[in-house]
Amino acid sequence: MQNFDFHSDDLGATEEFLIGAYSPTRIRNDSPSRSSAQIRRDILGPISVDRLDLGFDMRYSTEPLDKVCLCAVRTGAIEDADGAGAGVFEPGSVGLLTPPDLPFAGVVRSASYSITMFDPALLDRVASAADQATPLRFAGHRPVDPAAGRRLAHVIDHIHNLAADPATAGSELAAAAAADYLAVTVLDTMPTTALLEPTATDRNDAHPDTVRRAVAYIETHLRDDISVADIAAAAYVTPRALQLAFRRHLDTTPLGYLRRLRLAAAHEKLAAADHGDGTTVTGVALEWGFAHPGRFAIAYRDRYGRAPRSTLRN
């Protein structure tokens, strides 16, 4: 890896650059805006810090990066388009853009953002100090809670400042220490198998009765702000056992199941609305916990094959 500073308004040139800088990639401009791209990379030991500013909606599909790729969005948005689970990164969001070993696709919506990348072996090396016997895997794309997200964002900002400082970037010892600091922070803030691998007890508890208790709790708390920890407590198991039980018996996650039920409730509300009673798509979405109307509309269309506004009108 090496530093670079790329600027172009030519989509073909940008695609060629991305292929060389990341992995085989295909892009297209999904907006009327000119294809303006600015990408800068700074290197800090084994870490690359890339700052990207795209003035158009770039739809992309990319082969595996073979890197841990942390994304932090300043403006605009990045939308996952392949169902891998990343969802939407909006301003202030931070997390894993994609697992290191999987291809991914999405749309960058005229965004200013950063991606911080390093080899997964760095996590294995740091985790080995904690007697981690097998290679680590990520169990999710987002930090484990809001406080963890703020901590991770703070550390990423710090790493970026270090990478931009020639004095720090030129010191192998300082760069190595910074890399270990980032790796430890990722392990402490992101869901990985180092923290979430089910124990023998968890596997024993991941039975249908656990799912039934959890589903009963979810169905009676659809309007409440509940977490995986709340659902697990109601089912008398650990969050690890709960996640495993839902994957094993329903092929989804507890929060994915909760979201599905809330989407169904919103659908019923839209379908039952009377003409002129004041019901709106935005109002129904907010009522059932969908704070972003655009994301609600996408999820609704994926589930029901039509726009929520169409259901409301009919």
WOZIUR-V977117 format. One record per residue. PHI is phi in whole degrees, -180 to 180 (none if undefined). NEAR is the number of other ideal C-beta (glycine too) atoms within 12 Angstrom. Layout:
PHI,NEAR
PHI,NEAR
This chain:
none,22
-149,11
-65,21
-156,22
-144,18
-111,27
-137,19
-163,24
-111,18
-102,18
-63,29
-64,17
-65,19
-66,35
-62,27
-61,19
-66,27
-63,33
-61,19
-73,18
-86,29
-126,36
-162,24
-50,18
-139,28
-123,21
-133,32
-151,20
-92,26
-99,21
-139,21
-78,10
-73,19
-68,18
-83,29
-86,25
-136,37
-131,24
-137,32
-125,25
-124,31
-117,32
-114,31
-129,39
58,30
-83,31
-106,41
-109,36
-118,41
-111,42
-114,31
-120,39
-130,27
-114,40
-95,27
-148,30
-87,28
-102,40
-88,27
-139,39
-138,27
-137,32
-74,21
-53,23
-86,31
58,20
-137,34
-71,41
-123,41
-93,45
-115,44
-136,37
-100,33
-97,26
-138,22
76,29
-159,30
-125,42
-110,35
-74,32
-118,27
-116,21
74,16
-75,24
114,26
-70,33
74,29
-121,33
-96,38
-113,26
-51,20
93,20
-74,35
-145,38
166,40
-87,43
-70,45
-159,37
-61,31
-60,30
-105,20
-120,27
-69,23
-151,33
-149,27
177,34
-133,31
-94,43
-91,30
41,30
-108,36
-113,28
-156,38
-129,37
-129,40
-114,43
-124,37
-158,40
-71,24
-56,29
-59,19
-64,32
-67,37
-61,26
-67,22
-68,30
-68,28
-62,19
-68,14
-103,18
61,8
-78,21
-84,12
-121,14
-58,21
-76,32
-132,26
-81,35
-107,28
-178,30
-100,33
-116,30
-57,33
-68,29
-161,19
-58,17
-63,13
-64,24
-63,30
-66,20
-65,25
-62,37
-62,31
-64,21
-67,33
-61,44
-59,24
-64,24
-62,42
-62,33
-64,19
-65,31
-66,38
-81,22
-94,20
-58,15
-66,13
-72,27
-63,30
-86,17
-101,18
-62,15
-67,12
-64,22
-65,30
-66,23
-64,22
-65,34
-64,38
-63,28
-61,28
-65,41
-63,40
-62,25
-64,33
-61,42
-64,38
-80,26
-113,33
-104,38
-73,33
-134,34
-67,24
-66,30
-111,28
-114,27
-63,24
-62,24
-85,17
-60,13
-65,16
-59,24
-65,20
-68,18
-82,28
-84,31
-112,23
-58,16
-62,18
-62,36
-64,33
-62,20
-65,26
-66,43
-63,28
-61,18
-65,30
-61,37
-65,22
-94,17
-131,22
-61,26
-91,18
-96,17
-85,13
-115,27
-117,21
-60,34
-63,22
-63,21
-65,36
-62,32
-62,20
-68,27
-93,33
64,19
-137,34
-80,28
-57,35
-64,30
-65,36
-64,42
-60,39
-63,35
-63,38
-68,35
-66,24
-70,22
-107,23
-122,25
55,13
-153,23
-110,31
-58,40
-73,29
-65,25
-67,31
-59,35
-63,27
-63,29
-67,30
-66,34
-65,32
-64,22
-65,25
-64,38
-61,31
-63,21
-66,29
-66,34
-69,21
-90,16
-66,24
-93,12
-59,10
84,9
-87,13
91,11
-68,25
-127,21
-62,29
-61,22
-63,20
-66,32
-60,31
-65,19
-58,22
-107,31
87,26
-102,29
-75,16
-110,19
-57,22
-64,22
-67,25
-62,34
-62,27
-64,24
-63,30
-65,35
-64,20
-62,18
-83,22
-114,24
74,11
-154,19
-76,23
-59,38
-64,22
-67,17
-62,26
-64,30
-68,17
-93,14
